[in-house]
């Protein structure tokens, strides 16, 4: 009974860390897509993640004004620490450094792909039920997915009222998740169990 409670507690800790990592990667993607910084949702994400990002901002700045290395580094370090703590408490001991690093990178990639996956679903639903929505959440979703949708739309333009680009992006996300992230998770060994939500 005690070990089951302990396992449930470790699972809960890992889930909370992964949700926070999700928010950190959302902050990273919002800046990378140059979404509205003053959107209330953007502001909330920045406020929630700022305590973790602030220590890295003194020596890591954005690249090309868009790619926030401080946020990436913060996510990587938080996930590394969480993996080490969970493995120690679970009694696995210290995993090899390369497995820890691969697991942390896989967790970041997994979070980014999940954000795009859910944002695309939300975008598709919004395009059906409220195509001209002005809600801050709807605007932010459109700003978030547009940088990955625009190149695909240039290759596969909409056919009248039908836009096939989300299908292509979904396929790409699933391929990257299955091949790249899946390979990283397998390479991480036991650490791979702690990667996703």
C-alpha positions as CSV (number, residue, x, y, z in Angstrom):
1,X,0.0,0.0,0.0
2,X,2.8,2.4,0.9
3,X,4.7,1.7,-2.3
4,X,1.6,2.3,-4.3
5,X,1.1,5.7,-2.6
6,X,4.7,6.5,-3.2
7,X,4.4,5.6,-6.9
8,X,1.3,7.8,-7.1
9,X,3.1,10.6,-5.5
10,X,6.1,10.3,-7.9
11,X,3.6,10.2,-10.8
12,X,1.9,13.3,-9.5
13,X,5.3,15.2,-9.1
14,X,6.3,14.1,-12.7
15,X,2.9,15.3,-14.1
16,X,3.2,18.7,-12.3
17,X,6.7,19.2,-13.7
18,X,5.5,18.2,-17.2
19,X,2.6,20.7,-17.0
20,X,5.1,23.5,-16.0
21,X,7.4,22.4,-18.8
22,X,4.4,22.6,-21.1
23,X,3.9,26.3,-20.0
24,X,7.6,27.0,-20.5
25,X,7.6,25.6,-24.0
26,X,4.3,27.6,-24.7
27,X,6.2,30.7,-23.6
28,X,9.1,29.8,-25.9
29,X,6.7,29.1,-28.9
30,X,4.7,32.3,-28.3
31,X,7.9,34.3,-28.5
32,X,9.2,32.4,-31.5
33,X,5.9,33.0,-33.4
34,X,5.9,36.6,-32.3
35,X,2.5,36.3,-30.8
36,X,0.9,39.3,-29.1
37,X,3.0,39.8,-25.9
38,X,0.2,41.9,-24.3
39,X,-2.5,39.3,-24.8
40,X,-3.8,38.4,-21.3
41,X,-3.0,34.8,-21.8
42,X,0.6,35.6,-22.9
43,X,1.0,37.7,-19.9
44,X,-0.3,34.9,-17.6
45,X,2.1,32.4,-19.1
46,X,5.0,34.9,-18.7
47,X,4.1,35.6,-15.1
48,X,3.8,31.9,-14.2
49,X,7.1,31.0,-15.9
50,X,9.2,34.1,-15.1
51,X,10.6,32.8,-11.7
52,X,12.1,29.8,-13.5
53,X,13.4,31.8,-16.5
54,X,14.8,34.8,-14.7
55,X,18.0,33.2,-13.5
56,X,19.0,32.3,-17.1
57,X,18.1,35.7,-18.6
58,X,21.2,37.3,-17.3
59,X,23.5,35.2,-19.5
60,X,21.2,33.7,-22.2
61,X,19.3,36.1,-24.5
62,X,17.0,35.5,-27.4
63,X,18.5,34.5,-30.8
64,X,17.3,36.7,-33.7
65,X,14.9,38.3,-31.2
66,X,12.6,35.3,-31.4
67,X,14.1,32.1,-30.0
68,X,14.4,32.5,-26.2
69,X,17.3,30.4,-25.0
70,X,16.7,31.3,-21.4
71,X,13.3,29.6,-21.5
72,X,14.7,26.5,-23.2
73,X,17.6,26.3,-20.7
74,X,15.1,26.7,-17.8
75,X,12.9,23.9,-19.2
76,X,15.9,21.6,-19.7
77,X,17.3,22.2,-16.2
78,X,13.9,21.8,-14.5
79,X,13.3,18.5,-16.3
80,X,16.8,17.2,-15.6
81,X,16.4,18.0,-11.8
82,X,12.9,16.4,-11.8
83,X,14.1,13.2,-13.5
84,X,17.1,12.9,-11.1
85,X,14.8,13.5,-8.0
86,X,12.1,11.1,-9.2
87,X,14.6,8.3,-10.0
88,X,16.4,8.8,-6.6
89,X,13.2,8.6,-4.7
90,X,12.0,5.6,-6.7
91,X,15.2,3.8,-5.8
92,X,16.7,3.6,-9.3
93,X,19.8,5.6,-8.3
94,X,21.6,7.9,-10.7
95,X,21.0,7.4,-14.4
96,X,23.9,7.9,-16.8
97,X,24.4,11.6,-17.8
98,X,23.7,10.9,-21.5
99,X,20.4,9.2,-20.6
100,X,19.4,12.2,-18.5
101,X,20.3,14.7,-21.2
102,X,18.5,12.7,-23.9
103,X,15.4,12.3,-21.6
104,X,15.3,16.1,-20.9
105,X,15.6,17.0,-24.6
106,X,12.9,14.4,-25.5
107,X,10.6,16.0,-22.9
108,X,11.1,19.5,-24.4
109,X,10.4,18.2,-27.9
110,X,7.4,16.2,-26.7
111,X,5.9,19.3,-25.0
112,X,6.5,21.5,-28.1
113,X,4.8,18.9,-30.4
114,X,1.9,18.5,-27.9
115,X,1.3,22.3,-27.9
116,X,1.2,22.4,-31.7
117,X,-1.1,19.3,-31.8
118,X,-3.6,20.8,-29.4
119,X,-3.3,24.3,-30.9
120,X,-4.1,22.8,-34.4
121,X,-7.2,21.0,-33.1
122,X,-8.4,24.2,-31.4
123,X,-7.7,26.1,-34.6
124,X,-9.7,23.7,-36.7
125,X,-12.6,23.8,-34.3
126,X,-12.5,27.6,-34.2
127,X,-12.5,27.7,-38.0
128,X,-15.8,25.8,-38.0
129,X,-17.7,27.4,-35.1
130,X,-16.2,30.9,-34.8
131,X,-14.0,31.8,-37.8
132,X,-13.9,35.5,-37.0
133,X,-13.5,35.1,-33.2
134,X,-11.8,37.9,-31.4
135,X,-11.4,36.2,-28.0
136,X,-7.8,36.6,-26.8
137,X,-7.4,32.7,-26.7
138,X,-8.6,32.4,-30.3
139,X,-6.3,35.1,-31.5
140,X,-3.3,33.6,-29.6
141,X,-4.0,30.1,-31.1
142,X,-4.0,31.6,-34.6
143,X,-0.8,33.5,-34.0
144,X,0.8,30.4,-32.6
145,X,0.1,28.0,-35.5
146,X,0.5,30.5,-38.4
147,X,4.3,30.2,-38.6
148,X,4.0,26.4,-39.2
149,X,0.9,26.6,-41.3
150,X,2.0,29.4,-43.7
151,X,4.9,27.4,-45.4
152,X,2.6,24.4,-45.9
153,X,-0.1,26.6,-47.4
154,X,2.4,28.0,-49.9
155,X,3.0,24.4,-51.1
156,X,-0.6,23.2,-50.8
157,X,-2.9,26.2,-51.3
158,X,-6.5,25.9,-50.1
159,X,-8.9,24.2,-52.6
160,X,-11.8,26.5,-52.5
161,X,-13.3,26.2,-49.0
162,X,-11.1,23.2,-48.1
163,X,-7.7,23.7,-46.5
164,X,-5.6,20.6,-46.5
165,X,-2.6,22.1,-44.7
166,X,-3.7,21.1,-41.2
167,X,-3.7,17.5,-42.3
168,X,-0.2,17.7,-43.6
169,X,1.0,19.4,-40.4
170,X,-0.7,16.7,-38.3
171,X,1.0,14.0,-40.3
172,X,4.4,15.9,-39.8
173,X,3.8,16.2,-36.1
174,X,3.0,12.5,-35.8
175,X,6.0,11.5,-37.8
176,X,8.4,13.7,-35.8
177,X,6.8,12.4,-32.5
178,X,7.0,8.8,-33.6
179,X,10.4,8.8,-35.2
180,X,12.5,11.5,-33.5
181,X,10.9,11.7,-30.0
182,X,10.3,8.0,-30.0
183,X,13.9,7.3,-30.8
184,X,15.0,9.7,-28.0
185,X,12.7,8.1,-25.5
186,X,14.1,4.6,-26.4
187,X,17.7,5.9,-26.2
188,X,17.0,7.4,-22.8
189,X,16.3,4.0,-21.3
190,X,14.5,4.1,-17.9
191,X,14.5,7.9,-18.0
192,X,12.2,7.7,-21.1
193,X,9.3,6.7,-18.8
194,X,9.3,10.2,-17.3
195,X,9.3,12.1,-20.7
196,X,5.6,12.8,-21.6
197,X,2.4,13.9,-19.9
